[in-house]
């Protein structure tokens, strides 16, 4: 078991040992599935639909028959199998495209005929798909070791486009489960998974996953190669959760997707753009509450020390949560994104008398302030800004405007929460006095 665990270490769902770089050219690909109508139709619904059909980014799905391509589309778009089946439109004799939404799509899925079929030469389809795709998403059943056709097809593509990234979804994990077994929780197929969760992966499934990765690591080219084990079933199949591993697949796609595709994915109903955010919220709120408590001590300096210490611990835990190590670069980037000017404007607007500009260890940001409410708000806002920064860092992006906006919005929200809490406490005290006077 330890041998197979070592084979998977660091590559689920992340890069293989030949980690590639982001494909900077993928977003420049032009599609050939429609044409822009004339300027005379610029205001018409027909022009809008035609434009969306032409320019919505394309995810090229490639894999054997019954390898899970439709399940991936269903999970991402939340469409039914019937809607997907009726929504595909032929674009070649053996390929079709599914646009979502159909009227004015923000994303399209290009599906080629299942590889490995008798008397089927995929050469023509591959040539057409290469001219249309923004990203390749390959699917293969986790327990299917016969992937020669898929490997050959992807090898041809990567030989011509060595920088193209490829995401491989290893589907139908339950094929490797013992009868009656369910999914392993927490999800064990990621670098930071608990050892006890990894140890529960069935040995045969572990071997098959490792073998597939070893095989595809031999693909030519230097583009990123990412893997995401998933099991995307119907809710009625009795194997909850039905979207097992979807977060890992989403993150893998986001790590290599060009900007247009990343924007489209963020609009999908089945996608959480940051799957770690909801579990990061308790870390932020808990430390914000602790900072408020620390500021209640009678000696002001002691409160300041407590708040900044708590903020440092919060950042450390958030970094571990996202798999990012805080260093001078990280602190400097977060500080620059929040901006000293932003801090000054927010402080003035909120009427906070003291905002010590201090970021634990390195840099500057608003540290412990003159009241418990301010310490709560500033710690909360710092945490929210850090979450936004760490998520982008994982994906290799830097959205300074978004980080500053997250900080400002969180600071306002936190002061509003503190204000409501004070009002509630006052009302409660008034009620207690009235009850006491009546008694």
Secondary structure, DSSP 8 states (H G I E B T S, - for coil): -HHHHHHHTTTSSSB-TT--B--SSGGG----S-----GGGTTSHHHHHHHHHHHSEEEEEEEBTTSSHHHHHHHHH---HHHHHHHEEESSSSEEEEEESSSS-SEEEEEE--BT-TT--THHHHHHHHTT-SEEEEEEETT----HHHHHHHHHHHHH-TT--EEEEEE-GGGGS-TT----SS--SSTT--HHHHHTS-HHHHHHHHHHHHHHTT-SSSB-EEEEE-EE--GGGS-S-TEETHHHHHHHHHHH--HHHHHHHHT-TT--TTTTHHHHHHHHHHHHHHHHHHTTSSSHHHHHHHHHHHHHHHHHHHHHHHT----HHHHHHHHHHH-HHHHHHHHHHHT-S-EEE--SSSS--EEEESSHHHHHHHHHHHHHHHHHHHHHHHHT---HHHHHHHHHHHHHHHHHHHHHHHHHHHHHHHHHHHHHHH-
